[in-house]
Amino acid sequence: MSTGFPRIACALLSVAPMALSAQALPRVGSAKASASKVAGGTGARTSEIWRDTTRTAADRADALVKAMTRAEKLLYVHGIFPPMAKPVTSDMIPSAGYVPGVPRLGIPTLRESDASLGVANQVEQRKGDVATALPASLATAASFDPAIAYAGGAMIGSEARAKTFNVLLAGGVNLTRDAWNGRNFEYLGEDPLLTGVMGAASIGGVQSNHIVSTIKHFVLNSQETGRAVLDARIDPTALRESDLLAFEIAIADGKPGSVMCAYNRIDGDYACENKFLLTNVLRGDWRYPGFVMSDWGAVHSTEKAANAGLDQESGQELDAKVYFGTPLANAVAAGRVSTARLDDMVRHILTGVIASGLYDNPTPTSAQPIDYAANAEIAQRTAEAGIVLLKNEKGLLPLTKTVRSIVVIGGHADVGVLSGGGSSQVRSVGGVPIEIPLKSGAAASFARITYHSSSPLRAIRALAPNAQVTFVDGTDAVAAAKAARAADLAIVFATHWQTEAQDAPSLSLPDNQDAVIDAVAAANRRTIVVLETGGPVLMPWATQVPAIVEAWYPGQRGGEAIARVLFGEVDASGRLPISFPRNIEQLPRPRPITSPTGATSNDASANAGAGDASLLPAYPVTYQEGANVGYRWYASRKDTPLFPFGFGLSYASTRISNTRFSGGTNARVTFTVTNQTARTGTAVPQLYATLPDGGAPRLVGWSRQTLAAGETRNVKITADPRALAQWEGAGWRLKGGAYALKLATDAQTMISEGTVGLTDRRLASGRAAFDTP
């Protein structure tokens, strides 16, 4: 969401159960006692079908709608933003949202929290309330491991439930079209299959706690600056095969209770009043049964939005007026919005509430104990799995514990690790060693430059107890070079902060950090650069340093995770979910848009959450790359990025042999992978396909394999037909013909290739029907 306060978009997907140990998930207080009063099970009175847990969520929701009064229905379709609410009720706490329930029918009050990376408390609205902070979503995506995503989602969901929240505005699946996007760190990269699968897993984890998760931001919220006045323009088929495909996969597999519509326009219509997307695609093609909630401050009309498919106005105080309050009541009374449409709106909300398990398992009425120590381990494992080793000349890494002297330079590595700004900001366990308010800009009211209290310096010292480990703050290049010259090796921590509501002004490292790296590399040939960034950055010094590590925003145990990767306590196993350009001229839009027509990046209305953006002129952004996002863009131009999608080095050497490609009804590859090293290592072989009519290759499958020293394993990757198919007007078609397959280590490095024939067939569009009672 986004406002003058944090704005969050949510994604909620469910997936097939992942294998997780019971110890991986924290226990929270039980709500079975209160649930038993609500859900009568098979013994429910026949007149109260909504209490019958043997019936489908849709049937139960329909029965509830029939039992509600019109006033109760109208109350459930718009939500309050508690920090601005008047009056404040006794059960309302400062958070993202609050929607009063209907106690007589067991319909729960919805208590909503921002939650992309943990239960958010951005500017400490709830004094003293902390939560576990996951790394950036890009780190989760870099693991290429749905089990990691599921565990993170389950952890966040458990903490939310323990804090009495029951709707999490989590699960961003917007594709990275522009490297400057201030919220890239909250998303899952540039590929629709990876994004959809990982997003679904995360949402499934959240909803395993019987609470609602959203999926966001639907759709094409691809930049933050001017996001409320942006009018996204794209070829309809290209949209189906890129951004919409990520949502389709995540919704079909994850079955989120809610979809959050975005701020921007798409082809002239606001996302939250775009009938083609909300009704034709979401309800028609995908048969989505849950509810569509708005982003905070993203509603601009009553009748158009309601009739287009918006079910619930969120954070009503942040809109120009409460469109789904009295204006909606009047519109229904006058027939401009039908009573059937109002019933549909409420039915969709209740279907999501029931299908998630929330109706039958109400959240506790008071805070429950949380095992923060266990949850910190989940955050650390996520960071370790997502850290990417980009360069490692002459085996400089992993470091040996016999090293005599190390100088750690910059990045506030003496006290903590950087986090991204905006509605996803978590007040993490352990405190905030650095918190810098913004003096200006669209994010100033709800974002601060914040660090988690996890010191890489302290963690490095713990793993090298016999070494002299010193710290230099990195503000003076000359002083940094002098310290580096006196040490056996230098580790430079470089940071690039990004936030919701405004895009990065540049992909270059700020505050003279490039000059510091140049000076240190010249002074010590054993220099390691550790990047804490929310996406790609330019690296003019890349050829001068022997080792580069991308740590993203590594979360509340980031310092420990970075140190363990540097010293080889765990393998470097992350792979890039996003391409890193050599220079900005390689990008589809080489310059960030900083001054939209009629608005600037500092204009709150243009960035949503204050005032009425509909009074500002729209400005079009044409996505000429179409479906060729990220690595496909480079391939279509026969261009080479600095580091390609899927790239990442390992400390282990693995060999792939006995490769065999096969076709028929689907494409697959089988092979043998062998760890040739005397240590545990991880390989992430990836399968790419070029379609019969050509075009850029696309990721169609992958397999993350962690092997013990000397282990050999047989592996099969089956292409996901959704990634192979093409959109043809009214549906998906997997065209018959010859498909060129490549087994690769990344989007540009092939291991083996082959051509297979596939039979022509139609695919059903993603189905998210909550059919299971």
Secondary structure, 3 states (H helix, E strand, C coil): CECCCECCCCCCCCCCCCCCCHHHCCCCCCCHHHHHHHCCHHHCCCCCHHHCCCCCHHHHHHHHHHHCCHHHHHHCCECECHHHCCCCCCCCCCCCEEECCEHHHCECCEEEEECCCCCCCCCCCCCCCCECCCCCHHHHHHCCCHHHHHHHHHHHHHHHHHCCCCEEECCECCCCCCCCCCCHHHCCCCCHHHHHHHHHHHHHHHHCCCCEEEEEEECCCCCCCCCCCEEEECCHHHHHCCHHHHHHHHHHHHCCCEEEECCCEECCEEHHHCHHHHHHHHHHHCCCCCEEEECCCCCCCCHHHHHHCCCEECCHHHCCCCCCCHHHHHHHHHCCCCHHHHHHHHHHHHHHHHHCCCCCCCCCCCCCCCCHHHHHHHHHHHHHHHCEEEEEHHHCCCCCCCCCEEEEECCCCCCCEECCECCCCCCECCCCCCEEECCCCCCCCCCEEEEECCCHHHHHHHHCCCCEEEEECCCCHHHHHHHHHCCCEEEEEEEECCECCECCCCCCCCCCHHHHHHHHHHHCCCEEEEEEECCCCCCCCCCCCCEEEECCCCCCCHHHHHHHHHCCCCCCCCCCCCCECCCHHHCCCCCCCCCCCCCCCCCHHHHCCCCCHHHCCCEEEECCCCCCCCHHHHHHCCCCCCECCCCCECCCCEEEEEEEEECECCCEEEEEEEECCCCCEEECCEEEEEECCEEEEEEEEECCEEECCCCEEEEEEECCHHHHCEECCCCEEECCEEEEEEEEEECCEEEEEEEEEECCEEECCCCCCCCCC
